């Protein structure tokens, strides 16, 4: 059986705790796909958005260095 998990930094987890008014444990269990409630799905979606923002930031920094 494949284990799904979204790995994000502790800073991002703390941000999710604040945004969703959930405990750190609830956020972690949502990211580990233990919970599948609507809020858990929203937490996972937001985590993916935060990761995408980080990717974009890194790509932009790389482009600036090349110029």
N, C-alpha and C positions, 0 to 999 in steps of 0.2 A: 504494500500500500504506500502510495506517495504522500509524503507530508508536505502540505502547503504552509508557507510562512512568508510574511513580508518583513524583511530586516531593514530597520531604519535606525538612525542615531538616537541617542538618549534625548538630545535637544528636541528632535522632532516628536518623540513620544511625549515629552512634557508639553509641547505645543498642543498635541491632540488631547491631552488630559484637560487642558484649559478650554480648548474650543468646544469639547463635547461634555464638559463637566462630569467626567468619569474618573475612576481611580486608575492609577498606573497599571494595576493588575488587570482591570477590565480592558484597557487599551491593548495590553500585551496579549491577552487571550483572544481578543478580536483579531489582532495581527497574526496570531497562530491558528486562526480558523477554528478555535474551540467554540466560540460563540458565532451564531449565524442570524442574529436578530437584525432588524432594520438599522439600528444604531451601529452594530458591528460592521455591517456592510458599508455604511456611511464612513466609518472610521477607516476601513480599508481603502475606500475610494479616495478619501482625503490624503491618506498616506501615499498613495500612488501619485497624486497631484504634487505633493511636497517633493517626492523623488524626481518627478519630471522637472520641477522648478530648479532643483539642484543640478540636474543634467544640463539644462539650458544655461544656467549660470556658468558652469564649467566650460561649455562649448564657447560661450561668448568670451570668456577670459582667454581661452586658447586662441581664438581668432584675433584678439587684440594683441597678443604676444607675437603673432606672425606678421603683423603689420609694421 
